[in-house]
Amino acid sequence: MTDNRRTSTRHEVSIPAQVTVDGEPRESTIVNLSLGGALVDTGAKHPMGARMNISFRLPTMEDMVEVGSTVRWSDAKGVGLQFDGLRARDVWALNEFFKQLASS
């Protein structure tokens, strides 16, 4: 039996993003995304529990989505981030974006 603790469906995407680690911004790419977190290609490994801020733009919202997050795992594929909590407008924009992905 697989231990899958995710509470939100992940959607495969390719979204430019910026992660900020220890005050230093780094360009990255979101590889998959859900309401609870993201897999991000940062080009580097990061220790479990490390804190990051991530910001990215969705076509369903004018403003950037900006959220604090915690590294849950890291390997050659990228960094698994768990979001601290999204603002209501970010949740709405993500759900609208996910609807667009499903219909395309």
C-alpha positions as a Markdown table, in Angstrom:
| # | Residue | x | y | z |
|---|---|---|---|---|
| 1 | Met | 0.0 | 0.0 | 0.0 |
| 2 | Thr | 1.4 | 3.4 | -1.0 |
| 3 | Asp | 1.7 | 6.1 | 1.6 |
| 4 | Asn | 0.4 | 9.2 | -0.3 |
| 5 | Arg | -0.3 | 12.0 | 2.2 |
| 6 | Arg | -1.1 | 14.6 | -0.4 |
| 7 | Thr | -4.5 | 16.3 | 0.0 |
| 8 | Ser | -4.6 | 18.1 | -3.3 |
| 9 | Thr | -4.4 | 16.9 | -6.9 |
| 10 | Arg | -1.1 | 17.8 | -8.6 |
| 11 | His | -1.2 | 19.3 | -12.1 |
| 12 | Glu | 1.7 | 19.0 | -14.5 |
| 13 | Val | 2.7 | 22.5 | -15.6 |
| 14 | Ser | 5.7 | 24.5 | -16.7 |
| 15 | Ile | 5.5 | 27.9 | -15.0 |
| 16 | Pro | 8.4 | 30.3 | -14.5 |
| 17 | Ala | 8.8 | 31.2 | -10.9 |
| 18 | Gln | 11.2 | 32.8 | -8.5 |
| 19 | Val | 12.2 | 31.2 | -5.2 |
| 20 | Thr | 13.9 | 33.2 | -2.5 |
| 21 | Val | 16.1 | 31.3 | -0.2 |
| 22 | Asp | 18.0 | 33.1 | 2.7 |
| 23 | Gly | 17.1 | 36.4 | 1.0 |
| 24 | Glu | 18.6 | 35.4 | -2.3 |
| 25 | Pro | 16.2 | 35.2 | -5.3 |
| 26 | Arg | 16.6 | 32.4 | -7.8 |
| 27 | Glu | 14.9 | 31.8 | -11.1 |
| 28 | Ser | 13.2 | 28.4 | -11.2 |
| 29 | Thr | 10.4 | 26.5 | -12.9 |
| 30 | Ile | 7.3 | 24.9 | -11.4 |
| 31 | Val | 7.0 | 21.4 | -12.7 |
| 32 | Asn | 3.8 | 20.4 | -11.0 |
| 33 | Leu | 1.4 | 22.4 | -8.8 |
| 34 | Ser | -1.5 | 21.9 | -6.4 |
| 35 | Leu | -3.3 | 24.0 | -3.8 |
| 36 | Gly | -1.0 | 22.5 | -1.2 |
| 37 | Gly | 2.4 | 22.8 | -2.8 |
| 38 | Ala | 4.6 | 22.4 | -5.9 |
| 39 | Leu | 7.5 | 20.5 | -7.4 |
| 40 | Val | 10.0 | 23.2 | -8.4 |
| 41 | Asp | 13.1 | 22.8 | -10.5 |
| 42 | Thr | 15.5 | 25.2 | -8.7 |
| 43 | Gly | 18.7 | 23.8 | -10.2 |
| 44 | Ala | 20.0 | 22.9 | -6.7 |
| 45 | Lys | 19.2 | 20.6 | -3.7 |
| 46 | His | 17.9 | 22.1 | -0.5 |
| 47 | Pro | 17.7 | 20.6 | 3.0 |
| 48 | Met | 14.4 | 19.2 | 4.2 |
| 49 | Gly | 12.7 | 21.8 | 6.4 |
| 50 | Ala | 14.3 | 24.8 | 4.7 |
| 51 | Arg | 12.1 | 27.9 | 4.3 |
| 52 | Met | 11.5 | 29.4 | 0.9 |
| 53 | Asn | 9.2 | 32.1 | -0.6 |
| 54 | Ile | 7.9 | 31.4 | -4.1 |
| 55 | Ser | 6.3 | 33.8 | -6.5 |
| 56 | Phe | 4.7 | 33.0 | -9.9 |
| 57 | Arg | 2.1 | 34.4 | -12.3 |
| 58 | Leu | -1.0 | 32.6 | -13.4 |
| 59 | Pro | -3.0 | 33.6 | -16.5 |
| 60 | Thr | -6.2 | 33.7 | -14.3 |
| 61 | Met | -4.8 | 36.5 | -12.0 |
| 62 | Glu | -3.2 | 39.9 | -12.6 |
| 63 | Asp | -1.1 | 39.9 | -9.5 |
| 64 | Met | 1.7 | 37.5 | -8.6 |
| 65 | Val | 1.0 | 34.5 | -6.4 |
| 66 | Glu | 3.4 | 34.9 | -3.5 |
| 67 | Val | 3.6 | 32.3 | -0.7 |
| 68 | Gly | 5.9 | 31.0 | 2.0 |
| 69 | Ser | 6.8 | 27.3 | 1.9 |
| 70 | Thr | 8.7 | 24.5 | 3.5 |
| 71 | Val | 11.0 | 22.1 | 1.7 |
| 72 | Arg | 9.5 | 18.6 | 2.2 |
| 73 | Trp | 12.0 | 16.7 | 0.0 |
| 74 | Ser | 14.7 | 17.5 | -2.5 |
| 75 | Asp | 16.5 | 15.4 | -5.2 |
| 76 | Ala | 17.8 | 15.7 | -8.7 |
| 77 | Lys | 14.3 | 16.2 | -10.1 |
| 78 | Gly | 13.7 | 19.3 | -7.9 |
| 79 | Val | 12.3 | 20.5 | -4.6 |
| 80 | Gly | 9.0 | 19.4 | -3.2 |
| 81 | Leu | 7.5 | 22.5 | -1.4 |
| 82 | Gln | 4.5 | 22.6 | 0.9 |
| 83 | Phe | 2.8 | 26.0 | 0.9 |
| 84 | Asp | 2.2 | 27.7 | 4.2 |
| 85 | Gly | -1.2 | 28.8 | 3.1 |
| 86 | Leu | -2.6 | 30.6 | 0.1 |
| 87 | Arg | -4.7 | 33.7 | 0.2 |
| 88 | Ala | -8.4 | 33.3 | -0.9 |
| 89 | Arg | -7.7 | 35.1 | -4.2 |
| 90 | Asp | -4.8 | 32.8 | -4.9 |
| 91 | Val | -6.9 | 29.7 | -4.2 |
| 92 | Trp | -9.6 | 31.0 | -6.6 |
| 93 | Ala | -7.0 | 31.8 | -9.3 |
| 94 | Leu | -5.4 | 28.4 | -9.0 |
| 95 | Asn | -8.8 | 26.6 | -9.2 |
| 96 | Glu | -9.7 | 28.6 | -12.3 |
| 97 | Phe | -6.3 | 27.7 | -13.8 |
| 98 | Phe | -6.8 | 24.0 | -13.0 |
| 99 | Lys | -10.2 | 24.2 | -14.8 |
| 100 | Gln | -8.5 | 25.6 | -17.9 |
| 101 | Leu | -5.9 | 22.8 | -17.8 |
| 102 | Ala | -8.6 | 20.2 | -17.5 |
| 103 | Ser | -10.5 | 21.5 | -20.5 |
| 104 | Ser | -7.4 | 21.8 | -22.8 |
